[in-house]
Amino acid sequence: MNEIVDILQQKAGLSPDQAQEVATAIVSLIKSKVPTEFQGMVDQYLGGGDAQASSSALGALGGLLGAAEGMFGSKS
């Protein structure tokens, strides 16, 4: 999640506290959109502070969300 906070600070110009609040809201939104059994994975992937691990985890989470979208149908 630290990577998300850093990106929000750099690209949106948010203060560290604001960026943390937004990142927490994003993670909560993601968790509300995935089945309960995957919510722990969201915490695992986004909770770490290692930037390299977080980057690969975000890629894996993106794949998971893409698969979930395929299961439930695309909104496009």
Rosetta blueprint (number, residue, H / E / L):
1 M L
2 N H
3 E H
4 I H
5 V H
6 D H
7 I H
8 L H
9 Q H
10 Q H
11 K H
12 A H
13 G L
14 L L
15 S L
16 P H
17 D H
18 Q H
19 A H
20 Q H
21 E H
22 V H
23 A H
24 T H
25 A H
26 I H
27 V H
28 S H
29 L H
30 I H
31 K H
32 S H
33 K H
34 V L
35 P L
36 T H
37 E H
38 F H
39 Q H
40 G H
41 M H
42 V H
43 D H
44 Q H
45 Y H
46 L H
47 G H
48 G L
49 G L
50 D L
51 A H
52 Q H
53 A H
54 S H
55 S H
56 S H
57 A H
58 L H
59 G H
60 A H
61 L H
62 G H
63 G H
64 L H
65 L H
66 G H
67 A H
68 A H
69 E H
70 G H
71 M H
72 F H
73 G L
74 S L
75 K L
76 S L
